[in-house]
Each structure stands twice: as C-alpha cells, then as structure tokens.
Amino acid sequence: MKSFDIPEIYKSNLITTIKQVRRAKDKLKKDFSPTELDFGNVKVLLSRHFGFCYGVENAVEIAYKTLEENPGSSIFLLSEMIHNPEVNADLLSRGVKFLMDTKGQKLIDFESLEKDDIVIVPAFGTTIELQNELSKKGINPYKYDTTCPFVEKVWNRAAQIGERGYTIVLHGKPDHEETRATFSHSKENTPTIVVKDMADAQKLAAYIRKEKSKEEFYREFEGKFSENFNPETDLDRIGVVNQTTMLASETQAIADYLKGQIITFRKISELESQAYFANTRDTLCYATNDNQEATQALMLTDADAAIIVGGYNSSNTTHLVELLEQKMPSYFIRNADSLLSLSHVEGFDIHSKSVISDYTFLSKLENPVIALTCGASCPDSIFEDVLVKLLSFYGISEESISEKINLVQ
C-alpha cells in the first residue's frame, strides 16, 4: 500500500514501532487481538488497528503539500479536512480558511472567491451542487480534491447499480458531510433515499411491502429522498450502500433485513432475489472494518475500562465508543489534556452530545487493565500523548514505555 508524507507533528516513534511490529507478525491482518503492555501495576491493551487510515493520510498529505507549494495564495478548505480538532486547528493557524461548517452552512460567501483562489475538498468529498458552484467561479473543484478513494468507491458502486435500474438506499447520518456528498452523487443516476439506522429501515420496509401510502412516505422521510422519488415504484428494486464510517455490522444488518423483506413480500427464493436486491457488500471500507473488528477483540478481553481518543464529531470514533460501552465503562476523550487524573476525566457523552466530567473508578483498582484505541482521524502523536500521560499516573516513565515496546518485538 502507498506510503504518505505526513507532517512530523502527527508522527510518533512509539506508536510507529508498535504498528510495524504487528504488521511484520501479521501481514494478512488476521490477528485482531490487542497488543499487551504489562507494567505489573497496570496493563494497557492497545487495539490492533487504530489511527490514520489510508483516506485520512491521503487528505493530510495533499493539504500540507498544497500549503507548501502555494505560498502567498489564498487557500480555503471547503469544510473540516477531517474530524480531528488538532489537525483542523493547525491548518487554520497556517492561514487556511473554512468556507463552510460541518453542517454545510456557509461561513464565507462564495461570491468573495476569486478564480485564482485554492479550494481544498475534504476527505469526505463534496456534493455535485458545490462542485458546480465552485466551477462557476472559475475554480477547479478537482485540482485539490482529497476525497477518500473508498468514498469514491461507494459513489462508483452506487452509479453502477443505479444504471441497472436499482434504487439506492444509503445507510448514513443525513447531516454528515460524506452522506450529503454520496447522496448528491447517487441521485444523479438513480432514485436515492437515506436511512439513518435499523429503525429507519423498518419504516422503509412498510413501503416495500406496499402497506403504506405515498403521502405517508413523503411525511415520514421528508428531506431524506431525491427529487421525484416515487415509493410506489422506486422501492421495487434496491441496493444498499453506506457512509463508510458507519458500523459495518449495522449496514450489513440493514441490507440483510431489507433483502429478507423483499423475499418474504414477493415469495421468492434467495437466488431470485438478485433481480430485486443488488449485492453491494463490497462498499464497506476496509479501515472501518479493521478498526471495528479490532475493537470487538478488545471487548473479549478482561479490560476494566476503555479510553477512546478522537474528535467528538468523528463518526467512526463514535461507533468505537458505542461498541466498547456495551462491555465496559468507556471514556471518549479528545486528547491527553482530557485526562486530569485517574479519578477525573473530561470526556464526551455520545448520548447527550455534550462534554462532561467523568469521575472514574480507576484510582480505586489494583493492577487495572485498560483498553486503549482511537479513531481513523486521530494522529499517532496525540495517541502517544494519551498513552504516556495515562501511564504516568502509575509512575511509569516514557523511557519505560519505550523499553516495554521494544520487548514486544
């Protein structure tokens, strides 16, 4: 796989060593068990897969290379490069300006843009409507396009099955940049509807079974379907694709459920269902799968608690929290500054969507086992800072951590 030129500020010798060791021992990535760092009075279980994925590294490389090669130019990001506050803050400190927020609200009037201005498209991709708007200003929306190749893979797959007469059911968060982009590209080829979760899929099934009216559909799915969508005909043949950072297991569960509904409603066999349900299993992102499988391996351990590091608006990180909190107390933190002490963590509650003070029980445990992971947009340097600070609470020096990591080899 291609290697990228990532700024030194995002690198970590400690974390790089761990990843290199695991890759050397498990080239086919079949071992999802965590890396154990046992210091006697505390054991840390590092997830097998974590940190910058291919798409994020690609986006970061393009963004910083663009800055380096265009000194003095006006450089804009269409919206956040990735969902990591430290990366975005560093880009802002270097003079980059954001044109929109993560919800798609404009922060800068596009009318103020000049044709020589540089606009970087983030890793999530963007909508055809925004591409056209930039083109009208004389700005090439593809010249500095950091759209993740795996997001583009979903777009291409949606186009392929759309051309074969299938409607696209997009599993994603309706207000997420990637979902908005995928929806925009998909609806150019075929009717498209967004479902957020299994509950939405179950609502949609009622229209697949022809149990509810067109008018009810328009009320129930308002704002989630393409123009001129006709539930009476457009749900006869469907295919499911996803926002690449969703839970892969949930996407597959939704696809299996809707396929089952079609088989039952039409009284057909599995083989016959291919005429009504397109196979889209290959749109699931490898990095999302790897990170989630590694997280599930953490859930099988005897860990007393989990710490998950990442931006609070990061979809893929949030799903890691959702998984781990099913098994153990889980603390979602932004960086090392969130660790105030063993008994006090400033974390993010994914349910209330707010930053809260978590008063942990770790200070009361003897020889605790702590699971540690982070999202695909979290730099290794931030992950190292968290690991070092966490272990410092147990009297373990950075030198001791290095020695332990070297022994892992």
N, C-alpha and C positions, 0 to 999 in steps of 0.2 A: 504493500500500500504506500502511496505517496507520502513523503515526509514534508512538513511545512516549516517555514521560517517564522517562528513565534518570538515576540519580544522577550528579552531576558526577564523582565519584571513578572512574567507569568510562569516562569520555569522554577523547578525545584529539583536539586540534586538527589535529595532523599526519595522523593516520590518517583522520579525517573528511574532510580535504581530498582525500586520495588517493582515497577511495571516491566522493566527489562528482564528481571529475574523470572517473573511469572510468564512472560511471553516465551522466554527461552525454554521453560519447562513444559509449556502447554501451548504449542504453536497452533494447534487446531481449535483452541479455546473450548475444550470440552469439560475442563475442570472449573466449576464455578465456586468452589469452596474459598472462603476468605483467607487472607494472609494473616497469620497469628504473630503478634509481637508481645511476648510474655515477659514481663518485668518482675514477676513474683507478687508484688503488692497490687498489680493491676495488669490486666491483659486487654490489648486492643485488637479487634478483628477488623482488618481493612477489607473492604469489598473487593472482589476480584476485578471488577470493571467500574471505573468512575472517571470523572473529569472530562476535559475537552474531547469531543468526538470529531470525526472527520469534517463534518459540515462546519462546526464552530472554528476549528483550526484554519480551514479554508477561508472563512469570512474574516477572521482576525488577520491573517497574512495579507489578504487583499487590502483591507482597510489601512493597515500601517504602511504597506508598500505605496499605497496611493498618497498618503501624507508625505512620505519621504520623497516621492518623485514629483510632487507638485507644490514646492514651497511658494508661499505667497498667494496661492489660489484660494478662492472661496470654496470650502468643502463642506458639504451637508450630508447628513445621514437621513434617509427617508424616515426612519424611526430608530428605536434602540437597536444597536448592532446585534446583540444577543441579550438574553435576560440575565445579565450579571451587572450589578451596580458599579463594581470597581472598574470593569472594562469600559463601561459607558462613561464613567466619570473621568477616566484617563483620556479618552478620546475628546471629551469636552474641554479638558484642560489644555489640549493641543490645538484648540481653535475650531474644532468641528462643531457644527450646529445641527440640532434635530429639527426636521421640518414638521414632524407630527409626533404625537404621543402614542403609546401602545394601543389606544382605543381607536386610532385613526383620526383624531381631532387635530386639525392643523394648528401648529404653533407659529409658523411663519407663512405669510401669504405667498402662494406660488407666483403671483404676479410680480413679486420683487426679484425673482430669479432671472439671471442673465444666461445667455446661451453658452458662455464660457465657464459657468459655474460647474462644479463637480458634485454629482449626487450619487451617493453610495446606497445601493439597495441592500437591506439586511439579509441575514441568513434565512429568515422566514419567507423571503420572497415578497412580492407585492402584487397588487391587482392589475388587471389589464387597463382599468379605468385610470389608475395613477400613471401607468406607463404612457398612456396616450396623452395625459395632461403634461407630463414632462416633455414628450416629443413635440408638442405644440409650442413649447418654449425653446425648442432647438436643442434640448438636452437629450443625449442618447441614454435611455434607461438601462441599456445592456452593457455599456462600457465598463461600469464599475459595479457589476451585479455579483453579489456574494451569495445568492440563493443556494441553499444546500442542494447538492446533487440528488439527495434522497427525497427531498421535497419535489424536485422536478420529476423524479421517477413517478411519484404519485400523480402529478399532472399528466404525464405521458400515458400512464395506465388508464386514467380516467378518460382521456381522449380516445384511446384505442377501443375501450368497451362502449363508450358513447357512440362512436361511429358504427358500432354493430347493433345499435338500437336499444341499449340498456340505459336506464336512468341511474344517476349516481346518488347513492346515499353516503353522505360524508359524515363520519364519526369525528366530531371535534367540538371545541368550545367556540360558540358562534362569534364571540368578540375577540378571539385570538388572531394575531396578525397572520399566522400561517393558514388558519382556517378561512379567513377572509380572502387570502390570495388563492388558495386552492378552489374555493367556491367560484371565484371570478373566472378562473381559467376553465373550470369544468363546465360552467353554464354556457360557455361559448360553443360547446359541442353537443350538449345534451341537457335535458331537464335535470336539475340538481336540488337536493334537499339536505339540510344539516340536522343531524341528531346528536344531542349532547351526551346521552347516556342510554342505558338499557330502558329506563322509564320512557324516554322519547321513542325508542324503537318499538316498545309495546304499544304506544299510542299509534304509531305509524302502521303497525300490523292490522289494526282495525280497518284501515283504509285499503290495505292489501286484500283483506277478506271481504271487502265491499260491504262493510257493516255500517259505515257512517257516511254522511253526505259531503259533497264538495264544499258546501258552505261551512260545515263544521271544521273541515280540514284547514280552510283559509284562516279561521279564527284561532285554531289550536297551534298552527305552525307559522303564525304571522312573522314575517321578517326572516324566515329560515328557508325559503324556497325561491327558485328562479322565476323570472317573469313568464307568465302564461302557463305555469305549471298546472296540469290537469290531473288530479289524483284518480280520476275515474279510468284513465288510460295510461298515465305515466308510471304507475306502480305495477304494471303487469310484468315488466322485465327490469330487474335491478342488479346493481353491483355495489359492494361496499368498499370504500377506501377510507383512509384515516388521516387526521392530523398526526404527523409522525411521532409526536411526543406523548400521545395518549397511552394508556395502559394497553399493551399489545393483547393481553388476555381479554380485556373488555371489548376491544374491537372484534376479536375473533368470536367472542360470545354473542355479540350483536349480529354478526354475519351468520353464525350458525342458527341463531334464533329466527331471523328473518327467512333464511332458507327453509327452515323447518315449517314455518307458517305457510310458505308457498306450496311446499309438498303436501301439507295437510289440506289446504284450501282447494288445491287443484286435483287432489287424489292421484298423485303421480309418484313415480319411483325416484330414487336418488339420481339415477342416470338421466332420466327425463327432465329433471330439474335444471339441467345445464342450459336448457332453452330459455329458462326464466330467471336464472341466477348466475351471474358471471363469477368466475373464480378470480379473486383479487388478493389472494393470500400473499403474493409477492410484493405488496406495497408496504409491508411492515418494515420499519427501519431497523437495520442490524444493531446500531448502537443502543436504541431504545430496548430492543430485545435483550442484548447482553447486560445492560445495566439492571434491568428488571429481574433477569434470571439470577444475577449475582446478588441482588437484594433479597430474593426469595431464599437463596442459600444462607444469607445472614439470619433469616427468620428461623432456620432449622438449628441454629446454634443455641448455646445456653447463655447468651448475652443478657445482661441485666437491664441494659438500656441502649438506645441508639442515638447517635448525633448525625444529622444530615445537614450538609453545608450547601448553600446556593442562594441565588436571588429569590426573593419572596414572590416574584411574579413569574418564576420559571415553572412552566407546566410539567416538564419531565421530572424536575426535582420534587414537585408537589406529589407526584404519583409514587415516588420512592417513599415519601413520608406516609402516604396512605397505606402502602404495603406494610411498612415496619410497625406502624402504630397498632396494627392488628395483633401483633405478637408481644410487643414490649413498649415501655414508656419511650417516646421518641421526641427529640428536641431538634427543631428546624431552626438553624441559625444562619446568619448572613456571613459572618467571618469570626476571627479569633476574639475580636472586641466583644462579641456576644457572650463569651464565657467570662463571667465576672468572678465566679468561684465554683467549687464543686457543688455548692448548695444553691447557687443563683445563676440562672441563665436568662438572657434576654432573647426570647425566641418568637417565632411566628406561628400563630394558631391558624391552620388552614381552614378551619370550620367558621370561625368568627371573622377571618380575614384581617386580623389585627396583630400587632406586636404586643406581646405580653411578657410579664416576668414569670418565669418558671422556677419554682423552688424545688430542686431535685432532691432525691434521697441518696445520691451517690456518696456524699460525705459520710453517711452512716454505714456504708457497706465495707466489709473487709474483703480485700482481693477481688474487686469488681471486674466484670467482663463487659467491655463497652464496644459496640459495633459502630463503625465509622464509615461514612460514604458521602458522596456529593453528586451534584447534577452534572449534566453534559456541558454546561456553560460555566463551570467553576474552574478557575485556573489552579494548576498544581501548587503554585506559590501560596495561595490562600488556604488550600487544604493542608499544606505543610504547617502553616502558622497555627491552624487549629490543633493539629496533632501535637506539635511542640508545646503549645500552651496547656492543653489538656494534661499531658504527661508531667508538665512542670508542677502541677498541683500535687502530684505524687512524689515530688522530689527527684524526678528523672531529668537529666540534662540532655541537651541536644546531641552532645558527644555520645552519650549512652545509647540514644536512639540510633545514631549512625552505626555504632558498633553492632547493635542488635540486627539492624537491616543487613549489614554485611554478613552476619552469621546465617541469615535466611538463605543466602546463596549456596 
